[in-house]
Amino acid sequence: FAAQRHVLTYMEDAVSQLLENREDISQYGIARFFTEYFNSVRQGTHILFREFSFVQATPHNRASFLRTFWRCFRTVGKNGGKYSSICCYPEYHCLLQLLCPDFPMELTQKAARIVLMDDAMDCLMSFSDFLFAFQIQFYYSEFLESVAAIYQDLLAGKNPNTVIVPTSSSGQHRQRQPPNDCSPLDGVEASLFYQCLESLCDRSKYSCPPAALVKEMLSSTQRLTFYGFLMALAKDQGINRALGALPDKGDLFLDPAMDQELEKLVAQVSGLSVSGPTSSSGDTANLPVRNSPRINSPWKPLHHRRKMDAESEGSNEETDSSEN
């Protein structure tokens, strides 16, 4: 159970955070620190502003990141589709970096390629199309790398499902006879492709889409291309539900809990506007100047706060010495 849930990964991270911020944490106790840390893991907020190596470390982290990205930026495609096609992949990458500063561009490009293909990478794409393609590319990245290798082998006339003959004195492998009509334009035979994927899912230690859903998805076609397969994965709502990070496409822009929080925030801002200072022209300042709080990882800010305090003290000393 501990290995399946990656408990050791979270324990190591918690201890690392504890040691890094022990002076600040000692003010309110270690027990409270561990309680808040694992509550954040349960709620999925522990991945905010963390390094990419941690964000991708476990399936739960990946699902949490997908859910957070959707909740933070779903308004990009809201308002009846008015803003549903305003972003190209570098702009989506900027949004990803707001949550994970070192998020690699390569993953964003691969997700965009599922939607746009190579010859249209500079085109705009809707938030929903990018999100579901990104979900497949990010959550199943290791699986898709293996699938790409299998697909290329099948195109080249090789069959990855090699049959080993123990009685062979030469120790050579005998392969099943592959189809000889594979071409990049036509793709590969769907049934043979699925046999290879089924074998891959059985032996893979990484996350894979449910084999039964993949079989059902491929049963309606005789041949398919690699990107056709990726697009089918991205559009399959059964696979989306099995992953459990995002809602169905029809409910993509619905999040009552978040909407309620936003309404509270708007009400607070409106209250500040009404009670704000009067400008020189006698009008009420409807948009008071205020510092927007940054939502941070539960533990990282402590380290940064000490660093900022030290820098501010240094700047004060320089100011004092210059005045003297």
FENWO-V901273 format. One record per residue. RES is the residue in three letters. PSI is psi in whole degrees, -180 to 180 (999 if undefined). OMEGA is omega in radians with two decimals (NA if undefined). D_CENTER is the distance of its C-alpha to the mean C-alpha in whole Angstrom. Layout:
# FENWO-V901273
res:RES psi:PSI omega:OMEGA d_center:D_CENTER
res:RES psi:PSI omega:OMEGA d_center:D_CENTER
This chain:
# FENWO-V901273
res:PHE psi:-44 omega:-3.12 d_center:24
res:ALA psi:-41 omega:3.13 d_center:23
res:ALA psi:-40 omega:-3.12 d_center:22
res:GLN psi:-38 omega:-3.12 d_center:20
res:ARG psi:2 omega:3.11 d_center:19
res:HIS psi:41 omega:-3.13 d_center:18
res:VAL psi:-40 omega:-3.12 d_center:20
res:LEU psi:-38 omega:3.11 d_center:22
res:THR psi:-45 omega:-3.12 d_center:18
res:TYR psi:-35 omega:3.09 d_center:18
res:MET psi:-43 omega:3.12 d_center:22
res:GLU psi:-41 omega:3.13 d_center:22
res:ASP psi:-41 omega:3.13 d_center:19
res:ALA psi:-44 omega:3.13 d_center:22
res:VAL psi:-39 omega:3.10 d_center:25
res:SER psi:-43 omega:3.09 d_center:23
res:GLN psi:-38 omega:3.14 d_center:22
res:LEU psi:-46 omega:-3.13 d_center:26
res:LEU psi:-37 omega:-3.11 d_center:28
res:GLU psi:-32 omega:-3.07 d_center:26
res:ASN psi:31 omega:-3.01 d_center:27
res:ARG psi:-34 omega:-3.12 d_center:30
res:GLU psi:-43 omega:3.13 d_center:32
res:ASP psi:-40 omega:-3.11 d_center:31
res:ILE psi:-30 omega:-3.13 d_center:30
res:SER psi:-18 omega:-3.13 d_center:33
res:GLN psi:-29 omega:-3.13 d_center:34
res:TYR psi:3 omega:2.95 d_center:33
res:GLY psi:146 omega:-3.11 d_center:33
res:ILE psi:-38 omega:-3.12 d_center:30
res:ALA psi:-43 omega:3.13 d_center:30
res:ARG psi:-37 omega:3.11 d_center:29
res:PHE psi:-50 omega:-3.12 d_center:26
res:PHE psi:-36 omega:3.11 d_center:25
res:THR psi:-47 omega:-3.11 d_center:25
res:GLU psi:-36 omega:-3.14 d_center:23
res:TYR psi:-51 omega:-3.08 d_center:21
res:PHE psi:-23 omega:2.97 d_center:20
res:ASN psi:-40 omega:3.11 d_center:20
res:SER psi:-35 omega:3.07 d_center:17
res:VAL psi:-44 omega:-3.14 d_center:16
res:ARG psi:-39 omega:-3.11 d_center:17
res:GLN psi:-15 omega:3.13 d_center:16
res:GLY psi:11 omega:3.13 d_center:12
res:THR psi:-2 omega:-3.07 d_center:13
res:HIS psi:-14 omega:-3.09 d_center:13
res:ILE psi:-5 omega:-3.09 d_center:10
res:LEU psi:125 omega:3.06 d_center:11
res:PHE psi:22 omega:3.09 d_center:12
res:ARG psi:165 omega:3.13 d_center:12
res:GLU psi:153 omega:-3.05 d_center:12
res:PHE psi:-36 omega:-3.13 d_center:10
res:SER psi:-33 omega:3.09 d_center:12
res:PHE psi:-39 omega:-3.12 d_center:12
res:VAL psi:-37 omega:-3.11 d_center:8
res:GLN psi:5 omega:-2.98 d_center:8
res:ALA psi:-33 omega:-3.09 d_center:11
res:THR psi:157 omega:3.05 d_center:11
res:PRO psi:-37 omega:3.12 d_center:10
res:HIS psi:-40 omega:3.10 d_center:11
res:ASN psi:-42 omega:-3.12 d_center:8
res:ARG psi:-45 omega:3.11 d_center:5
res:ALA psi:-39 omega:3.12 d_center:7
res:SER psi:-40 omega:3.13 d_center:8
res:PHE psi:-42 omega:3.10 d_center:5
res:LEU psi:-45 omega:-3.13 d_center:4
res:ARG psi:-41 omega:-3.14 d_center:8
res:THR psi:-42 omega:3.12 d_center:8
res:PHE psi:-43 omega:3.12 d_center:7
res:TRP psi:-47 omega:-3.06 d_center:9
res:ARG psi:-35 omega:-3.10 d_center:12
res:CYS psi:-35 omega:-2.95 d_center:12
res:PHE psi:16 omega:-3.13 d_center:13
res:ARG psi:-25 omega:3.14 d_center:14
res:THR psi:-13 omega:3.06 d_center:17
res:VAL psi:-36 omega:-3.12 d_center:17
res:GLY psi:16 omega:-3.08 d_center:18
res:LYS psi:-165 omega:3.11 d_center:20
res:ASN psi:48 omega:3.05 d_center:24
res:GLY psi:26 omega:3.13 d_center:25
res:GLY psi:6 omega:-3.10 d_center:23
res:LYS psi:-36 omega:-3.12 d_center:24
res:TYR psi:27 omega:-3.00 d_center:21
res:SER psi:-6 omega:-3.09 d_center:19
res:SER psi:39 omega:-3.05 d_center:20
res:ILE psi:-8 omega:-2.98 d_center:20
res:CYS psi:138 omega:2.92 d_center:17
res:CYS psi:174 omega:-2.97 d_center:17
res:TYR psi:-33 omega:3.08 d_center:14
res:PRO psi:-32 omega:3.12 d_center:15
res:GLU psi:-39 omega:3.04 d_center:15
res:TYR psi:-35 omega:3.11 d_center:12
res:HIS psi:-38 omega:3.08 d_center:11
res:CYS psi:-39 omega:3.09 d_center:13
res:LEU psi:-41 omega:3.11 d_center:11
res:LEU psi:-38 omega:-3.12 d_center:8
res:GLN psi:-18 omega:3.03 d_center:11
res:LEU psi:-28 omega:3.12 d_center:12
res:LEU psi:-30 omega:-3.13 d_center:10
res:CYS psi:97 omega:-2.98 d_center:9
res:PRO psi:-32 omega:-3.11 d_center:13
res:ASP psi:26 omega:3.13 d_center:13
res:PHE psi:130 omega:-3.03 d_center:9
res:PRO psi:137 omega:3.11 d_center:11
res:MET psi:-31 omega:-3.08 d_center:12
res:GLU psi:-41 omega:3.13 d_center:13
res:LEU psi:-39 omega:3.11 d_center:9
res:THR psi:-41 omega:3.11 d_center:10
res:GLN psi:-42 omega:3.13 d_center:13
res:LYS psi:-39 omega:3.11 d_center:13
res:ALA psi:-42 omega:3.12 d_center:11
res:ALA psi:-35 omega:-3.11 d_center:13
res:ARG psi:-29 omega:3.08 d_center:16
res:ILE psi:-39 omega:-3.09 d_center:15
res:VAL psi:-42 omega:-2.93 d_center:16
res:LEU psi:-22 omega:-3.01 d_center:19
res:MET psi:170 omega:-3.02 d_center:20
res:ASP psi:-34 omega:-3.01 d_center:22
res:ASP psi:6 omega:-3.11 d_center:25
res:ALA psi:33 omega:-3.04 d_center:23
res:MET psi:-15 omega:3.13 d_center:20
res:ASP psi:5 omega:-3.12 d_center:22
res:CYS psi:162 omega:3.06 d_center:22
res:LEU psi:156 omega:3.09 d_center:20
res:MET psi:153 omega:-3.10 d_center:18
res:SER psi:157 omega:3.13 d_center:17
res:PHE psi:-42 omega:-3.10 d_center:14
res:SER psi:-42 omega:3.12 d_center:14
res:ASP psi:-46 omega:-3.14 d_center:14
res:PHE psi:-42 omega:-3.04 d_center:11
res:LEU psi:-47 omega:-3.10 d_center:9
res:PHE psi:-33 omega:3.04 d_center:10
res:ALA psi:-41 omega:3.12 d_center:11
res:PHE psi:-38 omega:3.12 d_center:7
res:GLN psi:-46 omega:3.14 d_center:6
res:ILE psi:-46 omega:-3.08 d_center:9
res:GLN psi:-40 omega:-3.08 d_center:9
res:PHE psi:-48 omega:-3.04 d_center:6
res:TYR psi:-37 omega:-3.09 d_center:7
res:TYR psi:32 omega:-3.00 d_center:10
res:SER psi:-45 omega:-3.13 d_center:11
res:GLU psi:-40 omega:3.09 d_center:14
res:PHE psi:-44 omega:-3.10 d_center:15
res:LEU psi:-31 omega:3.06 d_center:15
res:GLU psi:-42 omega:3.10 d_center:17
res:SER psi:-38 omega:3.12 d_center:19
res:VAL psi:-40 omega:3.13 d_center:20
res:ALA psi:-41 omega:3.12 d_center:20
res:ALA psi:-41 omega:3.10 d_center:23
res:ILE psi:-44 omega:-3.12 d_center:25
res:TYR psi:-43 omega:3.13 d_center:25
res:GLN psi:-38 omega:3.09 d_center:26
res:ASP psi:-42 omega:3.13 d_center:29
res:LEU psi:-39 omega:3.08 d_center:30
res:LEU psi:-35 omega:-3.13 d_center:30
res:ALA psi:0 omega:3.13 d_center:33
res:GLY psi:12 omega:3.11 d_center:35
res:LYS psi:156 omega:3.06 d_center:33
res:ASN psi:114 omega:-3.14 d_center:32
res:PRO psi:-23 omega:3.12 d_center:30
res:ASN psi:79 omega:-3.09 d_center:32
res:THR psi:134 omega:3.10 d_center:35
res:VAL psi:120 omega:3.13 d_center:38
res:ILE psi:126 omega:-3.14 d_center:39
res:VAL psi:107 omega:-3.05 d_center:43
res:PRO psi:-27 omega:-3.05 d_center:45
res:THR psi:-5 omega:-3.11 d_center:48
res:SER psi:123 omega:-3.13 d_center:47
res:SER psi:-26 omega:-3.12 d_center:49
res:SER psi:-13 omega:3.13 d_center:48
res:GLY psi:11 omega:-3.12 d_center:44
res:GLN psi:158 omega:3.13 d_center:43
res:HIS psi:140 omega:3.06 d_center:40
res:ARG psi:130 omega:-3.12 d_center:41
res:GLN psi:150 omega:3.00 d_center:38
res:ARG psi:148 omega:-3.09 d_center:38
res:GLN psi:116 omega:-3.12 d_center:40
res:PRO psi:159 omega:3.07 d_center:37
res:PRO psi:144 omega:-3.06 d_center:37
res:ASN psi:11 omega:-3.10 d_center:39
res:ASP psi:20 omega:3.13 d_center:38
res:CYS psi:137 omega:3.05 d_center:34
res:SER psi:155 omega:-3.13 d_center:33
res:PRO psi:-33 omega:-3.10 d_center:30
res:LEU psi:-40 omega:-3.10 d_center:31
res:ASP psi:-20 omega:-3.09 d_center:32
res:GLY psi:-151 omega:-3.10 d_center:29
res:VAL psi:166 omega:3.14 d_center:29
res:GLU psi:127 omega:-3.02 d_center:31
res:ALA psi:-41 omega:-3.09 d_center:29
res:SER psi:-42 omega:3.11 d_center:31
res:LEU psi:-38 omega:3.10 d_center:31
res:PHE psi:-43 omega:-3.14 d_center:27
res:TYR psi:-38 omega:3.11 d_center:26
res:GLN psi:-41 omega:3.11 d_center:29
res:CYS psi:-40 omega:3.13 d_center:27
res:LEU psi:-39 omega:3.13 d_center:23
res:GLU psi:-43 omega:3.08 d_center:25
res:SER psi:-39 omega:3.12 d_center:26
res:LEU psi:-44 omega:-3.13 d_center:23
res:CYS psi:-34 omega:-3.12 d_center:22
res:ASP psi:-34 omega:-3.06 d_center:25
res:ARG psi:-9 omega:-3.06 d_center:24
res:SER psi:141 omega:3.06 d_center:21
res:LYS psi:-2 omega:3.12 d_center:20
res:TYR psi:171 omega:-3.13 d_center:16
res:SER psi:135 omega:3.11 d_center:14
res:CYS psi:149 omega:3.03 d_center:16
res:PRO psi:152 omega:-3.13 d_center:16
res:PRO psi:127 omega:-3.07 d_center:19
res:ALA psi:-37 omega:-3.13 d_center:22
res:ALA psi:-38 omega:3.13 d_center:24
res:LEU psi:-37 omega:3.10 d_center:22
res:VAL psi:-42 omega:3.12 d_center:22
res:LYS psi:-44 omega:3.12 d_center:25
res:GLU psi:-39 omega:-3.13 d_center:26
res:MET psi:-38 omega:-3.09 d_center:24
res:LEU psi:-11 omega:-3.06 d_center:26
res:SER psi:-18 omega:-3.08 d_center:29
res:SER psi:4 omega:-3.12 d_center:30
res:THR psi:153 omega:3.13 d_center:30
res:GLN psi:-36 omega:3.13 d_center:32
res:ARG psi:155 omega:3.10 d_center:30
res:LEU psi:157 omega:3.07 d_center:27
res:THR psi:170 omega:-3.11 d_center:25
res:PHE psi:-49 omega:-3.12 d_center:22
res:TYR psi:-26 omega:3.00 d_center:20
res:GLY psi:-37 omega:3.09 d_center:22
res:PHE psi:-43 omega:3.14 d_center:20
res:LEU psi:-42 omega:3.12 d_center:16
res:MET psi:-38 omega:3.10 d_center:17
res:ALA psi:-40 omega:3.06 d_center:19
res:LEU psi:-45 omega:-3.09 d_center:16
res:ALA psi:-33 omega:-3.08 d_center:14
res:LYS psi:-14 omega:-3.06 d_center:17
res:ASP psi:114 omega:-3.11 d_center:18
res:GLN psi:-24 omega:3.07 d_center:18
res:GLY psi:-43 omega:3.10 d_center:19
res:ILE psi:-37 omega:3.09 d_center:16
res:ASN psi:-43 omega:3.13 d_center:14
res:ARG psi:-37 omega:3.12 d_center:16
res:ALA psi:-36 omega:3.11 d_center:16
res:LEU psi:-42 omega:2.97 d_center:12
res:GLY psi:12 omega:-3.12 d_center:13
res:ALA psi:-35 omega:-3.05 d_center:10
res:LEU psi:154 omega:3.06 d_center:11
res:PRO psi:175 omega:3.03 d_center:15
res:ASP psi:157 omega:-3.07 d_center:17
res:LYS psi:-36 omega:3.13 d_center:17
res:GLY psi:-22 omega:-3.13 d_center:20
res:ASP psi:16 omega:-3.00 d_center:19
res:LEU psi:-33 omega:-3.08 d_center:16
res:PHE psi:18 omega:3.09 d_center:18
res:LEU psi:124 omega:3.08 d_center:19
res:ASP psi:81 omega:-3.04 d_center:18
res:PRO psi:-40 omega:-3.11 d_center:22
res:ALA psi:-46 omega:3.12 d_center:21
res:MET psi:-39 omega:3.11 d_center:19
res:ASP psi:-39 omega:3.12 d_center:22
res:GLN psi:-41 omega:3.11 d_center:24
res:GLU psi:-39 omega:3.12 d_center:23
res:LEU psi:-38 omega:3.10 d_center:23
res:GLU psi:-39 omega:3.09 d_center:26
res:LYS psi:-42 omega:-3.14 d_center:28
res:LEU psi:-42 omega:3.11 d_center:26
res:VAL psi:-40 omega:3.11 d_center:28
res:ALA psi:-40 omega:3.11 d_center:31
res:GLN psi:-43 omega:3.12 d_center:31
res:VAL psi:-40 omega:3.11 d_center:31
res:SER psi:-39 omega:3.09 d_center:34
res:GLY psi:-40 omega:3.09 d_center:36
res:LEU psi:-36 omega:-3.12 d_center:35
res:SER psi:-41 omega:-3.11 d_center:36
res:VAL psi:-40 omega:-3.09 d_center:39
res:SER psi:9 omega:-3.08 d_center:41
res:GLY psi:169 omega:-3.11 d_center:40
res:PRO psi:154 omega:3.13 d_center:43
res:THR psi:134 omega:-3.12 d_center:45
res:SER psi:174 omega:-3.09 d_center:45
res:SER psi:-24 omega:3.13 d_center:48
res:SER psi:-1 omega:3.11 d_center:48
res:GLY psi:-4 omega:3.13 d_center:48
res:ASP psi:151 omega:3.09 d_center:45
res:THR psi:136 omega:3.12 d_center:43
res:ALA psi:105 omega:-3.07 d_center:40
res:ASN psi:-21 omega:-3.13 d_center:37
res:LEU psi:80 omega:-3.12 d_center:34
res:PRO psi:145 omega:3.11 d_center:35
res:VAL psi:127 omega:3.14 d_center:33
res:ARG psi:156 omega:3.12 d_center:31
res:ASN psi:121 omega:3.14 d_center:28
res:SER psi:124 omega:3.14 d_center:25
res:PRO psi:140 omega:3.11 d_center:24
res:ARG psi:132 omega:3.10 d_center:20
res:ILE psi:121 omega:-3.05 d_center:18
res:ASN psi:166 omega:2.98 d_center:17
res:SER psi:145 omega:-3.04 d_center:16
res:PRO psi:-27 omega:-2.99 d_center:19
res:TRP psi:-26 omega:-3.08 d_center:21
res:LYS psi:-38 omega:-3.06 d_center:20
res:PRO psi:-27 omega:-3.10 d_center:22
res:LEU psi:-43 omega:3.13 d_center:25
res:HIS psi:-44 omega:-3.11 d_center:25
res:HIS psi:-33 omega:-3.13 d_center:25
res:ARG psi:-41 omega:3.11 d_center:28
res:ARG psi:-37 omega:-3.13 d_center:30
res:LYS psi:-42 omega:-3.14 d_center:29
res:MET psi:-38 omega:3.10 d_center:30
res:ASP psi:-42 omega:-3.14 d_center:33
res:ALA psi:-39 omega:3.13 d_center:35
res:GLU psi:-39 omega:3.14 d_center:34
res:SER psi:-38 omega:3.09 d_center:36
res:GLU psi:-40 omega:3.13 d_center:38
res:GLY psi:-39 omega:-3.14 d_center:39
res:SER psi:-33 omega:3.10 d_center:39
res:ASN psi:-40 omega:3.14 d_center:42
res:GLU psi:-39 omega:3.13 d_center:44
res:GLU psi:-39 omega:3.14 d_center:44
res:THR psi:-44 omega:-3.13 d_center:45
res:ASP psi:-42 omega:-3.09 d_center:47
res:SER psi:-34 omega:3.13 d_center:49
res:SER psi:-35 omega:3.12 d_center:49
res:GLU psi:-36 omega:3.12 d_center:51
res:ASN psi:999 omega:NA d_center:53
